[in-house]
């Protein structure tokens, strides 16, 4: 028995080393996505909270800016650590409820999931710290509720992890409510103890910065997210969102989760605990998908994450088709790796649609993966220093990408309503040059004059500069001279 435990411990250590080395190998080769570039740009300015998310993700990047870190991939380091720690907590949760073998499988399933690999443990997005804190708080709660431990350090840890969750993403508020309900159901006697109050008090500290910032700014964050419900029923959007969640998890993992939920009479108390913490998030955010065509499928992913332990145990216990399912899972991971690699290469070369010559099909949209360094280089050669110092775009993601591509030598502002947190940054300058980047197949080539005029600017001149993907033109950079209407 000791030998088996010894081997199991070495296996999990070996796996985590592989996990870490894999992330460190790919981190330099993935371009910054829009959310990352935006985060790195606004994180140069400290704030209690930020327009679209609680502040923890931005605070982490702010601290690295203070250390004058210039290699952009290093900013992903803390988020890789969050991903590895999330895998560890899932391992501990599953080992506690089932077995160490199932725990190892749980860590692997989290790691190979496309969403959790990238957004849950590599990209500079709030899902990484959210998943880490939710998984960690779930593990600590298991020890407090089911193991009947009452160590003050566990209560402090629970409070800290909930505080981190509340500072990460708004989905954490729902998790906090369901966790409180879990204590009411399974360990009601601790609700009026000193340790419980200490934990609650520490967790509330994670709410304060967000609420204070929103009170000072007309509750803009809450209004922004509240207005995202369009109450429009779009069947295509619903179908796409469901398939996206399956893709994010891997269909085989989704199958195991659904199968483990189907036979109610075999569901244990421990599994009911995981279901209570996870299903409200999955159900509520999928209902939002039904009533909004501007919702995103990844909102429910932290709920699916908490059901991975059940999927892992189901895989361990399977007798028929077990090895077929494992083979299918390995094949799906390989296919997704090939697909993602192909998309990254295509974003630089356009090799997939090269046969279309200059007629790029509408579905060939790699704007999220544009080489903004190339665009920044073109602008540097075209514009004078004074013009570069007064650049603006029409949206937060282009300004974030350009600012990052310039390595913040020139901070690019935003004019118009799509600035997100940029509108809270006092750049103390009038913009004189507007940059509008469009793809060739974009259908939004309408005249910008009226739009710019509505933003209280006049257009004085306009120059269109082509940019290329591989050997073919892929889009146009419109450099527009503007002046503020007095």
TAJO-V231760 format. One line per field, one symbol per residue. ss: DSSP state (@ for helix, = for strand, . for the rest). psi: psi as a letter, one per 20 degrees, with the letter a starting at -180 (. if undefined). burial: b if it has 24 or more other ideal C-beta (glycine too) atoms within 12 Angstrom, else e. Layout:
ss = ???
psi = ???
burial = ???
This chain:
ss = .@@@@@@@@@@@@@@@@@@@@@@@@@@@@....@@@@@@@@@.............@@@@@@@@@@@.....@@@@@@@@@@@@@@@@@@@@@@@@@@..@@@@@@@@@@@@@.@@@@@........@@@@@@@@@@@@@@@@@@@......@@@@@@@@@@@@@@@....@@@@@@@@@@@@@@@@.@@@...@@@@@@@@@@@@@@@@@@@@@@@...@@@@@@@........@@@@@@@@@@@@@@@.@@@@@@@@@@@@.@@@..@@@@@@@@@@@@@@@@@@@@@@......@@@@@@@@@..@@@@@@@@@@....@@@@@@@@@@@@@@@@@@@@@@@@@@@@.@@@@@@..........@@@..@@@@@@@@@@@..@@@@..===..@@@@@@@@@@.......==.....@@@@@........=======.........@@@@@@..=============..=============..
psi = ghhghghgghghggghgggghgghgihiipqprghgggghgiiioqqhargiqrigghhghghhhhjlphohhhiighhgggghhggghhggghhhherhghgghghghggipgghgfhjkgqmqihghggghggghggghghhghikqkphhggggggghhggghigqhhhggggghhghghggimhiihkrggghggggghhhihghghgghhilklhghhghhjioikpoohghgghhghghgghhphhggghgghhihnhijprgghhghgghghggggghhhhhhjpjjrphihihhghhiihhghghgggiqgqjghgggghggghggghggggggggghhhhkhhkhiicinpqhimokhhkqnihgghgghhhhqrghhhikqqajrhhghggggghjkjhoppapqailicihijpnilqppipppopqqhjqjkkrpighghhijkqqphrppppqqqociqphapoooppqqpp.
burial = eeeeeeebeeebeebbeebbebbeebbeebbbbbbbbbbbbbbbbebbbbbbbbbbbbbbbbebbeeeeeebbebbbbbbbbbbbbbbbbbbbbbbbbebbbbbbbbbbbbbbbbbbbbbbbbbbbbbbbbbbbbbbbbbbbbbbbeeeeeeebbbbbbbbbbbbbbbbbbbbbbbebbbbbbeebbeebeeeebbeebbebbeebbebbbebbeeeeebbeebbeeeeeeeeeeebeeebeebbbbbbbbbbbbbbeebbeeeeeeeebbbbbbbbbbbbbebbbebbeebeebbbbbbbbbbbbbbbbbbbbbbeeeeeeeebeeebeebbeebeeeeeebbebbbebeebeeeeeebeeebbbbebbbbebbbebbeebbeeebbbbbbbbbbbbbbbbbbbbbbebbbbbbbebbbbbbbbebeeebbbbbbbbbbbeeeeeebeeebeebebebeeeeebebbbeeeebbbbbbbbbeeee
